[in-house]
Amino acid sequence: MNREDAYHTAKLRAEDRKAAFLSAVQTSKARVTPARLKQDAKDKISETVLDGAAYAAAKVRQRPAATAAAVSALAIYAMRRPIGALFRRLYVRISNRTEEISEIEHG
């Protein structure tokens, strides 16, 4: 292979690489548009939520008793003030049997 053939081969290789580079630049420009980024974020969020739901459903199927215990513990924790207020009112009613004193007036 003489020097001219090597030069033409190198020139063709450089042109191919330049075309590939420009194509990659155009693709990345299209991918970085705000609308595309917003759509990618929405897709990722929905995919993550669906994967999490599927994982949780699989775990519930594996351990239903543990799941029921955890959910009930969480519900009791979330409702601790209303439940506590209910038990306090019931305690007051049970321990204070005088009908003359209203619970509303005296707490």
DSSP file (Angstrom, degrees, kcal/mol; ACC not computed):
  #  RESIDUE AA STRUCTURE BP1 BP2  ACC     N-H-->O    O-->H-N    N-H-->O    O-->H-N    TCO  KAPPA ALPHA  PHI   PSI    X-CA   Y-CA   Z-CA
    1    1 A M              0   0    0      0, 0.0     2,-0.1     0, 0.0     0, 0.0   0.000 360.0 360.0 360.0 124.0    0.0    0.0    0.0
    2    2 A N     >  -     0   0    0      1,-0.1     4,-1.9     4,-0.0     5,-0.2  -0.258 360.0 -96.5 -85.3 178.8    1.5    3.3   -1.1
    3    3 A R  H  > S+     0   0    0      1,-0.2     4,-2.2     2,-0.2     5,-0.1   0.829 120.6  54.8 -68.1 -33.6    1.2    6.6    0.8
    4    4 A E  H  > S+     0   0    0      2,-0.2     4,-2.6     1,-0.2    -1,-0.2   0.928 108.7  47.7 -67.4 -43.7   -1.7    7.9   -1.4
    5    5 A D  H  > S+     0   0    0      1,-0.2     4,-2.4     2,-0.2    -2,-0.2   0.904 112.2  50.0 -62.6 -40.8   -3.8    4.8   -0.7
    6    6 A A  H  X S+     0   0    0     -4,-1.9     4,-2.5     2,-0.2    -1,-0.2   0.890 110.6  50.9 -63.9 -38.9   -3.0    5.1    3.1
    7    7 A Y  H  X S+     0   0    0     -4,-2.2     4,-2.5     2,-0.2    -2,-0.2   0.935 111.6  46.3 -64.7 -46.1   -4.0    8.8    2.9
    8    8 A H  H  X S+     0   0    0     -4,-2.6     4,-2.6     2,-0.2    -2,-0.2   0.891 112.9  50.1 -64.4 -39.9   -7.3    8.0    1.2
    9    9 A T  H  X S+     0   0    0     -4,-2.4     4,-2.4     2,-0.2    -1,-0.2   0.926 112.7  46.5 -63.3 -44.3   -8.1    5.2    3.6
   10   10 A A  H  X S+     0   0    0     -4,-2.5     4,-2.4     2,-0.2    -2,-0.2   0.889 111.8  51.7 -65.3 -38.8   -7.3    7.4    6.6
   11   11 A K  H  X S+     0   0    0     -4,-2.5     4,-2.3     2,-0.2    -2,-0.2   0.921 110.7  47.2 -64.3 -44.5   -9.4   10.2    5.1
   12   12 A L  H  X S+     0   0    0     -4,-2.6     4,-2.3     2,-0.2    -2,-0.2   0.904 112.3  50.3 -63.1 -41.5  -12.4    7.9    4.6
   13   13 A R  H  X S+     0   0    0     -4,-2.4     4,-2.4     1,-0.2    -2,-0.2   0.906 111.0  49.1 -63.3 -41.0  -12.0    6.6    8.2
   14   14 A A  H  X S+     0   0    0     -4,-2.4     4,-2.3     2,-0.2    -2,-0.2   0.892 110.7  50.1 -65.8 -40.0  -11.9   10.1    9.5
   15   15 A E  H  X S+     0   0    0     -4,-2.3     4,-2.5     2,-0.2    -2,-0.2   0.900 110.8  49.6 -65.2 -40.3  -15.1   11.1    7.5
   16   16 A D  H  X S+     0   0    0     -4,-2.3     4,-2.4     2,-0.2    -2,-0.2   0.925 112.7  46.7 -63.2 -44.6  -16.9    8.0    8.9
   17   17 A R  H  X S+     0   0    0     -4,-2.4     4,-2.4     2,-0.2    -2,-0.2   0.876 111.6  51.9 -65.8 -36.4  -15.9    8.9   12.4
   18   18 A K  H  X S+     0   0    0     -4,-2.3     4,-2.7     2,-0.2    -2,-0.2   0.919 110.5  48.1 -65.2 -43.3  -16.9   12.5   11.9
   19   19 A A  H  X S+     0   0    0     -4,-2.5     4,-2.3     2,-0.2    -2,-0.2   0.908 112.3  49.1 -63.4 -41.9  -20.3   11.4   10.6
   20   20 A A  H  X S+     0   0    0     -4,-2.4     4,-2.2     2,-0.2    -2,-0.2   0.908 112.1  49.2 -63.9 -40.8  -20.8    9.1   13.5
   21   21 A F  H  X S+     0   0    0     -4,-2.4     4,-2.3     2,-0.2    -2,-0.2   0.927 111.5  47.8 -64.2 -45.9  -19.8   11.9   16.0
   22   22 A L  H  X S+     0   0    0     -4,-2.7     4,-2.4     1,-0.2    -1,-0.2   0.876 110.9  52.1 -64.5 -36.5  -22.2   14.4   14.4
   23   23 A S  H  X S+     0   0    0     -4,-2.3     4,-2.3    -5,-0.2    -1,-0.2   0.911 109.8  49.0 -64.0 -41.4  -25.0   11.8   14.5
   24   24 A A  H  X S+     0   0    0     -4,-2.2     4,-2.4     2,-0.2    -2,-0.2   0.876 110.3  51.5 -65.3 -37.2  -24.3   11.2   18.2
   25   25 A V  H  X S+     0   0    0     -4,-2.3     4,-2.3     2,-0.2    -2,-0.2   0.923 110.2  48.3 -65.2 -44.3  -24.3   15.0   18.8
   26   26 A Q  H  X S+     0   0    0     -4,-2.4     4,-2.1     2,-0.2    -2,-0.2   0.908 112.1  49.7 -62.8 -41.5  -27.7   15.3   17.1
   27   27 A T  H  X S+     0   0    0     -4,-2.3     4,-1.7     1,-0.2    -2,-0.2   0.916 111.8  47.7 -63.3 -43.5  -29.1   12.4   19.1
   28   28 A S  H  X S+     0   0    0     -4,-2.4     4,-1.3     2,-0.2    -1,-0.2   0.864 109.4  53.7 -68.8 -34.1  -27.9   13.8   22.4
   29   29 A K  H  < S+     0   0    0     -4,-2.3     3,-0.3     1,-0.2     4,-0.3   0.914 110.2  47.3 -63.1 -42.0  -29.3   17.3   21.5
   30   30 A A  H >< S+     0   0    0     -4,-2.1     3,-0.7     1,-0.2    -1,-0.2   0.833 111.6  51.8 -67.7 -31.5  -32.7   15.7   20.8
   31   31 A R  H 3< S+     0   0    0     -4,-1.7    -1,-0.2     1,-0.2    -2,-0.2   0.735 104.6  56.1 -77.7 -22.7  -32.5   13.8   24.1
   32   32 A V  T 3< S+     0   0    0     -4,-1.3    -1,-0.2    -3,-0.3    -2,-0.2   0.364  75.7 121.3 -94.6   5.1  -31.7   16.8   26.2
   33   33 A T  S <> S-     0   0    0     -3,-0.7     4,-2.5    -4,-0.3     5,-0.2  -0.396  73.2-118.8 -66.1 148.0  -34.7   18.9   25.3
   34   34 A P  H  > S+     0   0    0      0, 0.0     4,-2.5     0, 0.0     5,-0.2   0.871 112.7  52.3 -57.9 -39.6  -36.9   19.8   28.2
   35   35 A A  H  > S+     0   0    0      2,-0.2     4,-2.2     1,-0.2     5,-0.2   0.913 111.4  46.8 -64.5 -40.9  -40.0   18.0   26.9
   36   36 A R  H  > S+     0   0    0      2,-0.2     4,-2.6     1,-0.2    -1,-0.2   0.910 112.6  49.3 -67.2 -42.2  -37.9   14.8   26.5
   37   37 A L  H  X S+     0   0    0     -4,-2.5     4,-2.3     2,-0.2    -2,-0.2   0.895 111.2  50.4 -63.2 -39.7  -36.4   15.1   30.0
   38   38 A K  H  X S+     0   0    0     -4,-2.5     4,-2.4    -5,-0.2    -2,-0.2   0.920 111.8  47.1 -64.4 -43.6  -39.8   15.7   31.5
   39   39 A Q  H  X S+     0   0    0     -4,-2.2     4,-2.6     2,-0.2    -2,-0.2   0.899 111.0  51.8 -65.0 -40.8  -41.2   12.6   29.8
   40   40 A D  H  X S+     0   0    0     -4,-2.6     4,-2.4     2,-0.2    -1,-0.2   0.903 110.2  49.2 -62.4 -40.5  -38.2   10.5   30.8
   41   41 A A  H  X S+     0   0    0     -4,-2.3     4,-2.5     2,-0.2    -2,-0.2   0.921 111.4  48.9 -64.5 -44.0  -38.7   11.6   34.5
   42   42 A K  H  X S+     0   0    0     -4,-2.4     4,-2.6     1,-0.2     5,-0.2   0.919 112.3  48.6 -61.1 -43.6  -42.4   10.8   34.3
   43   43 A D  H  X S+     0   0    0     -4,-2.6     4,-2.3     1,-0.2    -2,-0.2   0.908 111.9  48.7 -63.3 -41.9  -41.6    7.3   32.8
   44   44 A K  H  X S+     0   0    0     -4,-2.4     4,-2.4     2,-0.2    -2,-0.2   0.906 112.0  48.8 -66.0 -41.6  -39.0    6.6   35.5
   45   45 A I  H  X S+     0   0    0     -4,-2.5     4,-2.6     2,-0.2     5,-0.2   0.939 113.4  45.8 -63.9 -47.2  -41.3    7.7   38.3
   46   46 A S  H  X S+     0   0    0     -4,-2.6     4,-2.4     1,-0.2    -2,-0.2   0.893 113.2  50.4 -65.1 -37.8  -44.2    5.5   37.0
   47   47 A E  H  X S+     0   0    0     -4,-2.3     4,-2.4    -5,-0.2    -1,-0.2   0.905 111.5  48.4 -64.6 -41.4  -41.9    2.6   36.5
   48   48 A T  H  X S+     0   0    0     -4,-2.4     4,-2.4     2,-0.2    -2,-0.2   0.907 112.0  48.7 -66.0 -42.0  -40.5    2.9   40.0
   49   49 A V  H  X S+     0   0    0     -4,-2.6     4,-2.5     2,-0.2    -2,-0.2   0.923 113.0  47.1 -64.6 -43.9  -44.0    3.1   41.5
   50   50 A L  H  X S+     0   0    0     -4,-2.4     4,-2.3     2,-0.2    -2,-0.2   0.896 112.7  49.2 -65.6 -39.7  -45.2    0.1   39.6
   51   51 A D  H  X S+     0   0    0     -4,-2.4     4,-2.3     2,-0.2    -1,-0.2   0.904 111.9  49.4 -65.4 -40.0  -42.1   -1.9   40.5
   52   52 A G  H  X S+     0   0    0     -4,-2.4     4,-2.7     2,-0.2    -2,-0.2   0.901 110.9  49.3 -64.5 -41.1  -42.5   -0.9   44.2
   53   53 A A  H  X S+     0   0    0     -4,-2.5     4,-2.6     2,-0.2    -2,-0.2   0.906 111.7  48.5 -65.2 -41.4  -46.2   -2.0   44.1
   54   54 A A  H  X S+     0   0    0     -4,-2.3     4,-2.1     2,-0.2    -2,-0.2   0.899 112.3  49.1 -65.2 -39.6  -45.3   -5.3   42.6
   55   55 A Y  H  X S+     0   0    0     -4,-2.3     4,-2.2     2,-0.2    -2,-0.2   0.926 112.3  47.9 -64.6 -44.8  -42.6   -5.9   45.1
   56   56 A A  H  X S+     0   0    0     -4,-2.7     4,-2.4     1,-0.2    -2,-0.2   0.911 110.9  51.1 -63.6 -42.0  -44.9   -5.0   48.0
   57   57 A A  H  X S+     0   0    0     -4,-2.6     4,-2.1     1,-0.2    -1,-0.2   0.893 109.6  50.6 -62.7 -39.2  -47.6   -7.3   46.6
   58   58 A A  H  X S+     0   0    0     -4,-2.1     4,-1.6     1,-0.2    -1,-0.2   0.905 111.1  48.3 -64.9 -40.8  -45.1  -10.1   46.4
   59   59 A K  H  X S+     0   0    0     -4,-2.2     4,-2.4     2,-0.2    -2,-0.2   0.874 109.5  52.9 -67.7 -36.3  -44.0   -9.6   50.0
   60   60 A V  H  < S+     0   0    0     -4,-2.4    -2,-0.2     1,-0.2    -1,-0.2   0.906 109.3  49.5 -64.5 -40.7  -47.7   -9.5   51.1
   61   61 A R  H  < S+     0   0    0     -4,-2.1    -1,-0.2     1,-0.2    -2,-0.2   0.846 112.3  48.8 -66.1 -32.6  -48.3  -12.8   49.4
   62   62 A Q  H  < S+     0   0    0     -4,-1.6    -2,-0.2     1,-0.2    -1,-0.2   0.904 128.6  18.1 -73.0 -41.2  -45.2  -14.3   51.1
   63   63 A R     X  +     0   0    0     -4,-2.4     4,-1.8     1,-0.1    -1,-0.2  -0.663  65.0 161.0-134.3  77.1  -46.0  -13.2   54.6
   64   64 A P  H  > S+     0   0    0      0, 0.0     4,-2.4     0, 0.0     5,-0.2   0.873  77.9  51.3 -68.7 -36.2  -49.7  -12.2   55.1
   65   65 A A  H  > S+     0   0    0      2,-0.2     4,-2.3     1,-0.2     5,-0.2   0.928 111.4  46.8 -67.9 -44.0  -49.7  -12.5   58.9
   66   66 A A  H  > S+     0   0    0      1,-0.2     4,-2.3     2,-0.2    -1,-0.2   0.880 112.6  51.1 -64.5 -37.2  -46.6  -10.2   59.3
   67   67 A T  H  X S+     0   0    0     -4,-1.8     4,-2.6     2,-0.2     5,-0.2   0.913 109.7  49.2 -66.2 -42.6  -48.1   -7.7   56.9
   68   68 A A  H  X S+     0   0    0     -4,-2.4     4,-2.4     1,-0.2    -2,-0.2   0.902 111.9  49.3 -63.8 -40.4  -51.4   -7.6   58.8
   69   69 A A  H  X S+     0   0    0     -4,-2.3     4,-2.4     2,-0.2    -2,-0.2   0.911 112.4  47.5 -64.6 -42.2  -49.5   -7.1   62.0
   70   70 A A  H  X S+     0   0    0     -4,-2.3     4,-2.3     2,-0.2    -2,-0.2   0.909 113.0  48.0 -66.6 -41.9  -47.4   -4.3   60.6
   71   71 A V  H  X S+     0   0    0     -4,-2.6     4,-2.3     2,-0.2    -2,-0.2   0.908 113.0  47.9 -65.9 -41.4  -50.5   -2.6   59.0
   72   72 A S  H  X S+     0   0    0     -4,-2.4     4,-2.5    -5,-0.2    -2,-0.2   0.900 111.3  50.5 -67.6 -38.6  -52.4   -2.8   62.3
   73   73 A A  H  X S+     0   0    0     -4,-2.4     4,-2.4     2,-0.2    -2,-0.2   0.909 111.7  48.4 -63.2 -41.2  -49.5   -1.5   64.3
   74   74 A L  H  X S+     0   0    0     -4,-2.3     4,-2.5     2,-0.2    -2,-0.2   0.893 111.4  50.0 -65.5 -39.5  -49.1    1.4   61.9
   75   75 A A  H  X S+     0   0    0     -4,-2.3     4,-2.0     2,-0.2    -2,-0.2   0.907 111.3  48.4 -66.1 -41.5  -52.9    2.1   62.1
   76   76 A I  H  < S+     0   0    0     -4,-2.5    -2,-0.2     2,-0.2    -1,-0.2   0.914 112.4  49.0 -64.7 -41.4  -52.8    2.1   65.9
   77   77 A Y  H >< S+     0   0    0     -4,-2.4     3,-1.1     1,-0.2     4,-0.2   0.916 112.7  47.4 -63.2 -42.7  -49.8    4.4   65.9
   78   78 A A  H 3< S+     0   0    0     -4,-2.5     3,-0.3     1,-0.2    -1,-0.2   0.828 117.8  42.1 -68.0 -31.0  -51.5    6.8   63.5
   79   79 A M  T 3X S+     0   0    0     -4,-2.0     4,-2.5     1,-0.2     5,-0.3   0.127  79.2 116.1-101.2  20.2  -54.7    6.7   65.5
   80   80 A R  H <> S+     0   0    0     -3,-1.1     4,-2.4     1,-0.2    -1,-0.2   0.864  75.1  48.2 -63.7 -38.1  -53.0    7.0   69.0
   81   81 A R  H  > S+     0   0    0     -3,-0.3     4,-2.8    -4,-0.2     5,-0.2   0.959 114.9  42.8 -69.5 -49.8  -54.5   10.3   69.9
   82   82 A P  H  > S+     0   0    0      0, 0.0     4,-2.2     0, 0.0    -2,-0.2   0.906 117.3  47.8 -62.5 -38.1  -58.1    9.6   69.0
   83   83 A I  H  X S+     0   0    0     -4,-2.5     4,-2.5     2,-0.2    -2,-0.2   0.915 112.5  49.2 -67.5 -41.4  -57.9    6.2   70.5
   84   84 A G  H  X S+     0   0    0     -4,-2.4     4,-2.3    -5,-0.3    -1,-0.2   0.907 111.1  49.7 -62.8 -41.9  -56.3    7.6   73.7
   85   85 A A  H  X S+     0   0    0     -4,-2.8     4,-2.4     2,-0.2    -1,-0.2   0.898 110.2  51.4 -64.1 -39.4  -59.0   10.3   73.9
   86   86 A L  H  X S+     0   0    0     -4,-2.2     4,-2.5    -5,-0.2    -2,-0.2   0.939 111.2  46.4 -62.1 -47.2  -61.7    7.6   73.5
   87   87 A F  H  X S+     0   0    0     -4,-2.5     4,-2.5     2,-0.2    -2,-0.2   0.865 111.1  52.6 -66.1 -35.0  -60.3    5.5   76.3
   88   88 A R  H  X S+     0   0    0     -4,-2.3     4,-2.5     2,-0.2    -1,-0.2   0.932 111.0  46.8 -64.3 -43.9  -59.9    8.6   78.5
   89   89 A R  H  X S+     0   0    0     -4,-2.4     4,-2.4     1,-0.2    -2,-0.2   0.915 113.0  48.9 -63.5 -41.9  -63.6    9.5   78.0
   90   90 A L  H  X S+     0   0    0     -4,-2.5     4,-2.5     2,-0.2    -1,-0.2   0.903 110.7  50.9 -63.6 -40.0  -64.6    5.9   78.6
   91   91 A Y  H  X S+     0   0    0     -4,-2.5     4,-3.0     2,-0.2     5,-0.3   0.913 110.2  49.7 -63.1 -42.3  -62.5    5.8   81.8
   92   92 A V  H  X S+     0   0    0     -4,-2.5     4,-2.2     1,-0.2    -2,-0.2   0.921 112.5  47.5 -63.1 -42.7  -64.2    9.0   83.0
   93   93 A R  H  < S+     0   0    0     -4,-2.4    -2,-0.2     2,-0.2    -1,-0.2   0.895 116.1  43.9 -65.5 -40.1  -67.6    7.7   82.3
   94   94 A I  H  < S+     0   0    0     -4,-2.5    -2,-0.2    -5,-0.2    -1,-0.2   0.929 119.8  40.0 -72.0 -44.2  -66.9    4.4   84.0
   95   95 A S  H  < S+     0   0    0     -4,-3.0     2,-0.7     1,-0.2    -2,-0.2   0.793 115.1  52.2 -78.8 -26.6  -65.2    5.8   87.1
   96   96 A N     <  +     0   0    0     -4,-2.2    -1,-0.2    -5,-0.3     5,-0.0  -0.843  61.8 169.1-113.3  94.3  -67.5    8.8   87.5
   97   97 A R        +     0   0    0     -2,-0.7     2,-0.4    -3,-0.2    -1,-0.1   0.343  34.0 119.8 -91.6   7.1  -71.0    7.5   87.6
   98   98 A T        -     0   0    0      1,-0.2     3,-0.4     2,-0.0    -2,-0.0  -0.602  49.3-158.9 -75.2 127.4  -72.8   10.6   88.8
   99   99 A E  S    S+     0   0    0     -2,-0.4    -1,-0.2     1,-0.2    -2,-0.0   0.613  82.1  71.8 -81.2 -13.4  -75.3   11.6   86.2
  100  100 A E  S    S+     0   0    0      2,-0.1     2,-0.6     1,-0.0    -1,-0.2   0.843  84.9  72.7 -72.5 -32.3  -75.4   15.3   87.4
  101  101 A I  S    S-     0   0    0     -3,-0.4     2,-0.3     4,-0.0    -1,-0.0  -0.737  77.5-145.5 -90.7 122.3  -72.0   16.1   86.1
  102  102 A S     >  -     0   0    0     -2,-0.6     4,-1.5     1,-0.1    -2,-0.1  -0.622   9.8-139.9 -85.4 142.1  -71.9   16.4   82.3
  103  103 A E  T  4 S+     0   0    0     -2,-0.3     4,-0.5     1,-0.2    -1,-0.1   0.832 101.9  57.1 -68.7 -31.0  -68.7   15.4   80.5
  104  104 A I  T  4 S+     0   0    0      3,-0.2     3,-0.5     1,-0.2    -1,-0.2   0.907 109.2  43.3 -68.0 -42.0  -69.0   18.3   78.2
  105  105 A E  T  4 S+     0   0    0      1,-0.2    -1,-0.2     2,-0.1    -2,-0.2   0.828 122.7  36.4 -73.7 -31.7  -69.0   20.9   80.9
  106  106 A H     <        0   0    0     -4,-1.5    -1,-0.2     0, 0.0    -2,-0.2   0.130 360.0 360.0-114.9  20.9  -66.2   19.4   83.0
  107  107 A G              0   0    0     -3,-0.5    -3,-0.2    -4,-0.5    -4,-0.1   0.463 360.0 360.0  99.2 360.0  -63.9   18.0   80.4
